[in-house]
Amino acid sequence: MNFIGIIPARYKSSRFPGKLLIDINGKSMLQRVYEQSEKTKSLSYLAVATDDKRIFEHVKKIGGNVIMTSEKHKTGTDRCLEAAEKLKTKIKFSDDDVIINIQGDEPFIQPEQITQLTKCFKNKNTQIATLIKKIENDKEIYSPGTIKVVFNKDKEAIYFSRSPIPFFRNKEQKEWLGSFDFYKHIGIYSYRFRILKQIVKLKQSSLEIAESLEQLRWLQNGYKIKIEITEHESFSIDTPEDLKKINMLQIIRK
Protein backbone atom coordinates (compact mmCIF):
# COMPACT_ATOMS: atom_id res chain seq x y z
CA MET A 1 0.00 0.00 0.00
CA ASN A 2 1.20 3.51 -0.84
CA PHE A 3 1.03 6.39 1.63
CA ILE A 4 1.33 9.84 0.05
CA GLY A 5 2.09 12.72 2.42
CA ILE A 6 0.78 16.12 1.33
CA ILE A 7 1.35 19.37 3.26
CA PRO A 8 -1.26 21.98 2.22
CA ALA A 9 0.48 25.35 2.44
CA ARG A 10 -1.16 28.67 1.72
CA TYR A 11 0.53 32.00 2.32
CA LYS A 12 -2.59 33.91 3.25
CA SER A 13 -3.83 33.51 6.81
CA SER A 14 -6.35 35.80 8.48
CA ARG A 15 -4.60 35.63 11.86
CA PHE A 16 -0.97 35.25 10.77
CA PRO A 17 -0.17 35.94 7.08
CA GLY A 18 2.97 34.22 5.82
CA LYS A 19 3.32 32.16 8.98
CA LEU A 20 4.63 29.06 7.18
CA LEU A 21 7.75 30.97 6.16
CA ILE A 22 8.55 32.48 9.56
CA ASP A 23 11.97 31.67 10.95
CA ILE A 24 12.13 29.36 13.95
CA ASN A 25 15.70 29.14 15.13
CA GLY A 26 17.26 29.13 11.67
CA LYS A 27 14.62 27.19 9.72
CA SER A 28 11.20 28.11 8.40
CA MET A 29 8.21 26.50 10.06
CA LEU A 30 7.35 24.76 6.78
CA GLN A 31 10.87 23.37 6.48
CA ARG A 32 10.62 21.91 9.98
CA VAL A 33 7.31 20.23 9.15
CA TYR A 34 8.73 18.85 5.89
CA GLU A 35 11.90 17.52 7.50
CA GLN A 36 10.00 15.88 10.34
CA SER A 37 7.57 14.26 7.90
CA GLU A 38 10.41 13.11 5.67
CA LYS A 39 11.80 11.01 8.52
CA THR A 40 8.73 8.78 8.33
CA LYS A 41 9.82 5.58 6.57
CA SER A 42 6.23 4.58 5.82
CA LEU A 43 5.64 7.44 3.35
CA SER A 44 5.98 6.54 -0.33
CA TYR A 45 6.14 10.20 -1.36
CA LEU A 46 6.00 13.62 0.30
CA ALA A 47 5.08 16.97 -1.25
CA VAL A 48 3.92 20.47 -0.36
CA ALA A 49 0.76 21.73 -2.09
CA THR A 50 0.59 25.53 -2.37
CA ASP A 51 -1.04 28.37 -4.27
CA ASP A 52 1.78 30.84 -3.64
CA LYS A 53 4.99 31.36 -5.63
CA ARG A 54 6.94 32.37 -2.50
CA ILE A 55 6.18 29.07 -0.83
CA PHE A 56 6.76 27.18 -4.09
CA GLU A 57 10.26 28.68 -4.46
CA HIS A 58 11.06 28.16 -0.78
CA VAL A 59 10.27 24.45 -0.94
CA LYS A 60 12.38 24.09 -4.08
CA LYS A 61 15.24 25.87 -2.32
CA ILE A 62 15.21 23.41 0.60
CA GLY A 63 15.12 20.47 -1.82
CA GLY A 64 11.51 19.44 -1.28
CA ASN A 65 8.77 18.33 -3.65
CA VAL A 66 6.11 20.94 -4.34
CA ILE A 67 2.93 21.19 -6.41
CA MET A 68 1.21 24.41 -7.46
CA THR A 69 -2.54 24.34 -6.86
CA SER A 70 -5.52 26.65 -7.29
CA GLU A 71 -6.08 29.75 -5.15
CA LYS A 72 -9.79 28.94 -4.89
CA HIS A 73 -9.61 26.07 -2.39
CA LYS A 74 -11.49 26.71 0.85
CA THR A 75 -9.91 23.86 2.82
CA GLY A 76 -6.68 21.90 3.03
CA THR A 77 -8.70 18.80 2.11
CA ASP A 78 -9.66 20.37 -1.22
CA ARG A 79 -6.04 21.30 -1.88
CA CYS A 80 -4.88 17.77 -1.03
CA LEU A 81 -7.22 16.32 -3.64
CA GLU A 82 -5.94 18.57 -6.44
CA ALA A 83 -2.34 17.81 -5.48
CA ALA A 84 -3.03 14.06 -5.35
CA GLU A 85 -4.70 14.10 -8.75
CA LYS A 86 -1.70 15.91 -10.22
CA LEU A 87 0.67 13.46 -8.54
CA LYS A 88 -1.10 10.56 -10.23
CA THR A 89 0.46 11.66 -13.51
CA LYS A 90 3.91 11.32 -11.89
CA ILE A 91 3.70 8.42 -9.47
CA LYS A 92 1.47 5.37 -9.41
CA PHE A 93 -1.11 4.81 -6.67
CA SER A 94 -4.61 3.38 -6.56
CA ASP A 95 -7.96 4.49 -5.18
CA ASP A 96 -7.35 2.32 -2.11
CA ASP A 97 -4.00 3.93 -1.36
CA VAL A 98 -3.84 6.63 1.31
CA ILE A 99 -3.35 10.39 1.25
CA ILE A 100 -2.06 11.89 4.52
CA ASN A 101 -2.89 15.55 5.10
CA ILE A 102 -0.06 16.94 7.25
CA GLN A 103 -0.61 20.37 8.80
CA GLY A 104 1.99 22.92 7.73
CA ASP A 105 1.74 24.92 10.96
CA GLU A 106 2.69 22.13 13.36
CA PRO A 107 6.52 22.05 13.41
CA PHE A 108 6.49 19.50 16.25
CA ILE A 109 4.90 16.71 14.22
CA GLN A 110 6.68 13.47 15.06
CA PRO A 111 7.45 10.75 12.47
CA GLU A 112 5.86 8.17 14.79
CA GLN A 113 2.54 10.00 14.59
CA ILE A 114 2.41 9.62 10.83
CA THR A 115 3.34 5.96 11.19
CA GLN A 116 0.48 5.52 13.69
CA LEU A 117 -1.97 6.71 11.05
CA THR A 118 -0.62 4.37 8.38
CA LYS A 119 -1.23 1.39 10.66
CA CYS A 120 -4.94 2.24 10.80
CA PHE A 121 -5.24 1.19 7.16
CA LYS A 122 -4.24 -2.40 7.80
CA ASN A 123 -7.99 -2.70 8.26
CA LYS A 124 -9.41 -2.59 4.73
CA ASN A 125 -12.59 -0.95 6.06
CA THR A 126 -10.81 2.17 7.36
CA GLN A 127 -11.97 5.21 5.40
CA ILE A 128 -10.44 8.14 7.29
CA ALA A 129 -8.07 8.24 10.26
CA THR A 130 -6.81 10.93 12.60
CA LEU A 131 -5.01 11.38 15.94
CA ILE A 132 -6.15 12.43 19.40
CA LYS A 133 -4.36 13.06 22.69
CA LYS A 134 -5.49 12.91 26.29
CA ILE A 135 -6.16 16.34 27.80
CA GLU A 136 -4.07 17.00 30.90
CA ASN A 137 -5.27 20.40 32.10
CA ASP A 138 -8.59 22.12 32.76
CA LYS A 139 -7.85 25.07 30.49
CA GLU A 140 -7.92 22.93 27.34
CA ILE A 141 -11.27 21.38 28.24
CA TYR A 142 -12.99 24.77 28.20
CA SER A 143 -11.00 26.46 25.41
CA PRO A 144 -12.92 26.70 22.09
CA GLY A 145 -9.55 26.58 20.33
CA THR A 146 -8.98 23.03 21.60
CA ILE A 147 -11.14 20.61 19.64
CA LYS A 148 -12.54 17.86 21.85
CA VAL A 149 -13.52 14.42 20.61
CA VAL A 150 -15.45 11.42 21.93
CA PHE A 151 -15.23 7.98 20.37
CA ASN A 152 -16.83 4.53 20.55
CA LYS A 153 -15.46 1.15 21.64
CA ASP A 154 -14.10 0.54 18.12
CA LYS A 155 -12.03 3.73 18.33
CA GLU A 156 -14.20 5.55 15.81
CA ALA A 157 -15.06 9.20 16.36
CA ILE A 158 -18.61 9.91 17.52
CA TYR A 159 -18.35 13.71 17.63
CA PHE A 160 -15.91 16.62 17.63
CA SER A 161 -16.68 19.89 19.43
CA ARG A 162 -15.25 23.19 20.55
CA SER A 163 -17.28 22.74 23.73
CA PRO A 164 -16.41 20.29 26.53
CA ILE A 165 -17.73 16.82 25.72
CA PRO A 166 -19.16 15.10 27.61
CA PHE A 167 -20.89 17.62 29.87
CA PHE A 168 -21.05 16.56 33.52
CA ARG A 169 -24.46 17.51 34.80
CA ASN A 170 -23.95 16.81 38.50
CA LYS A 171 -20.32 17.81 39.03
CA GLU A 172 -18.49 21.10 39.53
CA GLN A 173 -16.24 21.99 36.59
CA LYS A 174 -13.15 21.69 38.77
CA GLU A 175 -14.01 17.99 39.19
CA TRP A 176 -14.43 17.19 35.49
CA LEU A 177 -10.82 16.40 34.62
CA GLY A 178 -10.54 13.87 37.43
CA SER A 179 -13.85 12.24 36.55
CA PHE A 180 -13.31 11.41 32.88
CA ASP A 181 -10.58 11.00 30.26
CA PHE A 182 -11.07 13.96 27.93
CA TYR A 183 -9.34 13.91 24.54
CA LYS A 184 -8.34 16.64 22.09
CA HIS A 185 -8.00 16.34 18.34
CA ILE A 186 -4.58 16.53 16.69
CA GLY A 187 -5.19 18.00 13.24
CA ILE A 188 -3.62 15.45 10.90
CA TYR A 189 -5.88 13.44 8.61
CA SER A 190 -5.45 10.44 6.36
CA TYR A 191 -7.95 9.21 3.80
CA ARG A 192 -8.12 6.51 1.18
CA PHE A 193 -7.88 8.27 -2.16
CA ARG A 194 -11.36 7.13 -3.22
CA ILE A 195 -12.82 8.51 0.03
CA LEU A 196 -10.99 11.82 -0.41
CA LYS A 197 -12.57 12.19 -3.84
CA GLN A 198 -15.99 11.63 -2.30
CA ILE A 199 -15.81 13.91 0.73
CA VAL A 200 -14.68 17.00 -1.19
CA LYS A 201 -17.95 16.82 -3.13
CA LEU A 202 -20.07 17.00 0.01
CA LYS A 203 -21.94 20.19 0.79
CA GLN A 204 -21.29 21.95 4.09
CA SER A 205 -23.40 20.35 6.80
CA SER A 206 -25.37 22.02 9.57
CA LEU A 207 -23.04 20.67 12.29
CA GLU A 208 -19.96 21.84 10.40
CA ILE A 209 -21.40 25.33 10.06
CA ALA A 210 -22.35 25.42 13.75
CA GLU A 211 -18.94 24.35 15.07
CA SER A 212 -16.78 25.45 12.12
CA LEU A 213 -15.24 21.96 11.97
CA GLU A 214 -14.92 20.31 8.57
CA GLN A 215 -14.77 16.76 9.94
CA LEU A 216 -18.36 17.05 11.16
CA ARG A 217 -19.44 17.21 7.52
CA TRP A 218 -17.97 13.75 7.01
CA LEU A 219 -19.54 12.28 10.15
CA GLN A 220 -22.92 13.79 9.37
CA ASN A 221 -22.80 12.15 5.94
CA GLY A 222 -22.10 8.72 7.40
CA TYR A 223 -18.34 8.42 6.96
CA LYS A 224 -16.33 6.76 9.73
CA ILE A 225 -13.23 8.37 11.24
CA LYS A 226 -10.81 5.97 12.91
CA ILE A 227 -8.80 7.47 15.77
CA GLU A 228 -5.45 6.62 17.29
CA ILE A 229 -4.16 8.01 20.58
CA THR A 230 -0.79 9.76 20.47
CA GLU A 231 1.40 10.58 23.46
CA HIS A 232 3.13 13.43 21.62
CA GLU A 233 2.01 16.96 22.39
CA SER A 234 0.84 19.11 19.51
CA PHE A 235 1.50 22.82 19.21
CA SER A 236 -0.09 24.57 16.27
CA ILE A 237 1.20 28.07 15.47
CA ASP A 238 -1.88 30.09 14.55
CA THR A 239 -0.93 33.57 15.76
CA PRO A 240 2.19 35.67 16.45
CA GLU A 241 1.49 35.09 20.15
CA ASP A 242 1.91 31.34 19.62
CA LEU A 243 5.34 31.97 18.14
CA LYS A 244 6.30 34.07 21.16
CA LYS A 245 5.32 31.21 23.44
CA ILE A 246 7.64 28.89 21.54
CA ASN A 247 10.52 31.31 21.86
CA MET A 248 9.84 31.83 25.56
CA LEU A 249 9.65 28.11 26.24
CA GLN A 250 12.64 27.42 24.00
CA ILE A 251 10.80 24.42 22.62
CA ILE A 252 12.98 24.20 19.53
CA ARG A 253 16.69 24.23 20.27
CA LYS A 254 18.15 23.21 16.92
C-alpha positions as CSV (number, residue, x, y, z in Angstrom):
1,M,0.0,0.0,0.0
2,N,1.2,3.5,-0.8
3,F,1.0,6.4,1.6
4,I,1.3,9.8,0.0
5,G,2.1,12.7,2.4
6,I,0.8,16.1,1.3
7,I,1.3,19.4,3.3
8,P,-1.3,22.0,2.2
9,A,0.5,25.3,2.4
10,R,-1.2,28.7,1.7
11,Y,0.5,32.0,2.3
12,K,-2.6,33.9,3.2
13,S,-3.8,33.5,6.8
14,S,-6.3,35.8,8.5
15,R,-4.6,35.6,11.9
16,F,-1.0,35.2,10.8
17,P,-0.2,35.9,7.1
18,G,3.0,34.2,5.8
19,K,3.3,32.2,9.0
20,L,4.6,29.1,7.2
21,L,7.8,31.0,6.2
22,I,8.5,32.5,9.6
23,D,12.0,31.7,11.0
24,I,12.1,29.4,14.0
25,N,15.7,29.1,15.1
26,G,17.3,29.1,11.7
27,K,14.6,27.2,9.7
28,S,11.2,28.1,8.4
29,M,8.2,26.5,10.1
30,L,7.3,24.8,6.8
31,Q,10.9,23.4,6.5
32,R,10.6,21.9,10.0
33,V,7.3,20.2,9.1
34,Y,8.7,18.9,5.9
35,E,11.9,17.5,7.5
36,Q,10.0,15.9,10.3
37,S,7.6,14.3,7.9
38,E,10.4,13.1,5.7
39,K,11.8,11.0,8.5
40,T,8.7,8.8,8.3
41,K,9.8,5.6,6.6
42,S,6.2,4.6,5.8
43,L,5.6,7.4,3.3
44,S,6.0,6.5,-0.3
45,Y,6.1,10.2,-1.4
46,L,6.0,13.6,0.3
47,A,5.1,17.0,-1.2
48,V,3.9,20.5,-0.4
49,A,0.8,21.7,-2.1
50,T,0.6,25.5,-2.4
51,D,-1.0,28.4,-4.3
52,D,1.8,30.8,-3.6
53,K,5.0,31.4,-5.6
54,R,6.9,32.4,-2.5
55,I,6.2,29.1,-0.8
56,F,6.8,27.2,-4.1
57,E,10.3,28.7,-4.5
58,H,11.1,28.2,-0.8
59,V,10.3,24.4,-0.9
60,K,12.4,24.1,-4.1
61,K,15.2,25.9,-2.3
62,I,15.2,23.4,0.6
63,G,15.1,20.5,-1.8
64,G,11.5,19.4,-1.3
65,N,8.8,18.3,-3.6
66,V,6.1,20.9,-4.3
67,I,2.9,21.2,-6.4
68,M,1.2,24.4,-7.5
69,T,-2.5,24.3,-6.9
70,S,-5.5,26.6,-7.3
71,E,-6.1,29.8,-5.2
72,K,-9.8,28.9,-4.9
73,H,-9.6,26.1,-2.4
74,K,-11.5,26.7,0.8
75,T,-9.9,23.9,2.8
76,G,-6.7,21.9,3.0
77,T,-8.7,18.8,2.1
78,D,-9.7,20.4,-1.2
79,R,-6.0,21.3,-1.9
80,C,-4.9,17.8,-1.0
81,L,-7.2,16.3,-3.6
82,E,-5.9,18.6,-6.4
83,A,-2.3,17.8,-5.5
84,A,-3.0,14.1,-5.3
85,E,-4.7,14.1,-8.8
86,K,-1.7,15.9,-10.2
87,L,0.7,13.5,-8.5
88,K,-1.1,10.6,-10.2
89,T,0.5,11.7,-13.5
90,K,3.9,11.3,-11.9
91,I,3.7,8.4,-9.5
92,K,1.5,5.4,-9.4
93,F,-1.1,4.8,-6.7
94,S,-4.6,3.4,-6.6
95,D,-8.0,4.5,-5.2
96,D,-7.4,2.3,-2.1
97,D,-4.0,3.9,-1.4
98,V,-3.8,6.6,1.3
99,I,-3.4,10.4,1.2
100,I,-2.1,11.9,4.5
101,N,-2.9,15.6,5.1
102,I,-0.1,16.9,7.3
103,Q,-0.6,20.4,8.8
104,G,2.0,22.9,7.7
105,D,1.7,24.9,11.0
106,E,2.7,22.1,13.4
107,P,6.5,22.1,13.4
108,F,6.5,19.5,16.2
109,I,4.9,16.7,14.2
110,Q,6.7,13.5,15.1
111,P,7.4,10.8,12.5
112,E,5.9,8.2,14.8
113,Q,2.5,10.0,14.6
114,I,2.4,9.6,10.8
115,T,3.3,6.0,11.2
116,Q,0.5,5.5,13.7
117,L,-2.0,6.7,11.1
118,T,-0.6,4.4,8.4
119,K,-1.2,1.4,10.7
120,C,-4.9,2.2,10.8
121,F,-5.2,1.2,7.2
122,K,-4.2,-2.4,7.8
123,N,-8.0,-2.7,8.3
124,K,-9.4,-2.6,4.7
125,N,-12.6,-1.0,6.1
126,T,-10.8,2.2,7.4
127,Q,-12.0,5.2,5.4
128,I,-10.4,8.1,7.3
129,A,-8.1,8.2,10.3
130,T,-6.8,10.9,12.6
131,L,-5.0,11.4,15.9
132,I,-6.2,12.4,19.4
133,K,-4.4,13.1,22.7
134,K,-5.5,12.9,26.3
135,I,-6.2,16.3,27.8
136,E,-4.1,17.0,30.9
137,N,-5.3,20.4,32.1
138,D,-8.6,22.1,32.8
139,K,-7.9,25.1,30.5
140,E,-7.9,22.9,27.3
141,I,-11.3,21.4,28.2
142,Y,-13.0,24.8,28.2
143,S,-11.0,26.5,25.4
144,P,-12.9,26.7,22.1
145,G,-9.5,26.6,20.3
146,T,-9.0,23.0,21.6
147,I,-11.1,20.6,19.6
148,K,-12.5,17.9,21.9
149,V,-13.5,14.4,20.6
150,V,-15.5,11.4,21.9
151,F,-15.2,8.0,20.4
152,N,-16.8,4.5,20.5
153,K,-15.5,1.2,21.6
154,D,-14.1,0.5,18.1
155,K,-12.0,3.7,18.3
156,E,-14.2,5.5,15.8
157,A,-15.1,9.2,16.4
158,I,-18.6,9.9,17.5
159,Y,-18.3,13.7,17.6
160,F,-15.9,16.6,17.6
161,S,-16.7,19.9,19.4
162,R,-15.2,23.2,20.6
163,S,-17.3,22.7,23.7
164,P,-16.4,20.3,26.5
165,I,-17.7,16.8,25.7
166,P,-19.2,15.1,27.6
167,F,-20.9,17.6,29.9
168,F,-21.0,16.6,33.5
169,R,-24.5,17.5,34.8
170,N,-23.9,16.8,38.5
171,K,-20.3,17.8,39.0
172,E,-18.5,21.1,39.5
173,Q,-16.2,22.0,36.6
174,K,-13.2,21.7,38.8
175,E,-14.0,18.0,39.2
176,W,-14.4,17.2,35.5
177,L,-10.8,16.4,34.6
178,G,-10.5,13.9,37.4
179,S,-13.8,12.2,36.5
180,F,-13.3,11.4,32.9
181,D,-10.6,11.0,30.3
182,F,-11.1,14.0,27.9
183,Y,-9.3,13.9,24.5
184,K,-8.3,16.6,22.1
185,H,-8.0,16.3,18.3
186,I,-4.6,16.5,16.7
187,G,-5.2,18.0,13.2
188,I,-3.6,15.4,10.9
189,Y,-5.9,13.4,8.6
190,S,-5.4,10.4,6.4
191,Y,-7.9,9.2,3.8
192,R,-8.1,6.5,1.2
193,F,-7.9,8.3,-2.2
194,R,-11.4,7.1,-3.2
195,I,-12.8,8.5,0.0
196,L,-11.0,11.8,-0.4
197,K,-12.6,12.2,-3.8
198,Q,-16.0,11.6,-2.3
199,I,-15.8,13.9,0.7
200,V,-14.7,17.0,-1.2
201,K,-18.0,16.8,-3.1
202,L,-20.1,17.0,0.0
203,K,-21.9,20.2,0.8
204,Q,-21.3,21.9,4.1
205,S,-23.4,20.3,6.8
206,S,-25.4,22.0,9.6
207,L,-23.0,20.7,12.3
208,E,-20.0,21.8,10.4
209,I,-21.4,25.3,10.1
210,A,-22.4,25.4,13.7
211,E,-18.9,24.3,15.1
212,S,-16.8,25.4,12.1
213,L,-15.2,22.0,12.0
214,E,-14.9,20.3,8.6
215,Q,-14.8,16.8,9.9
216,L,-18.4,17.1,11.2
217,R,-19.4,17.2,7.5
218,W,-18.0,13.8,7.0
219,L,-19.5,12.3,10.1
220,Q,-22.9,13.8,9.4
221,N,-22.8,12.2,5.9
222,G,-22.1,8.7,7.4
223,Y,-18.3,8.4,7.0
224,K,-16.3,6.8,9.7
225,I,-13.2,8.4,11.2
226,K,-10.8,6.0,12.9
227,I,-8.8,7.5,15.8
228,E,-5.5,6.6,17.3
229,I,-4.2,8.0,20.6
230,T,-0.8,9.8,20.5
231,E,1.4,10.6,23.5
232,H,3.1,13.4,21.6
233,E,2.0,17.0,22.4
234,S,0.8,19.1,19.5
235,F,1.5,22.8,19.2
236,S,-0.1,24.6,16.3
237,I,1.2,28.1,15.5
238,D,-1.9,30.1,14.6
239,T,-0.9,33.6,15.8
240,P,2.2,35.7,16.4
241,E,1.5,35.1,20.1
242,D,1.9,31.3,19.6
243,L,5.3,32.0,18.1
244,K,6.3,34.1,21.2
245,K,5.3,31.2,23.4
246,I,7.6,28.9,21.5
247,N,10.5,31.3,21.9
248,M,9.8,31.8,25.6
249,L,9.6,28.1,26.2
250,Q,12.6,27.4,24.0
251,I,10.8,24.4,22.6
252,I,13.0,24.2,19.5
253,R,16.7,24.2,20.3
254,K,18.1,23.2,16.9
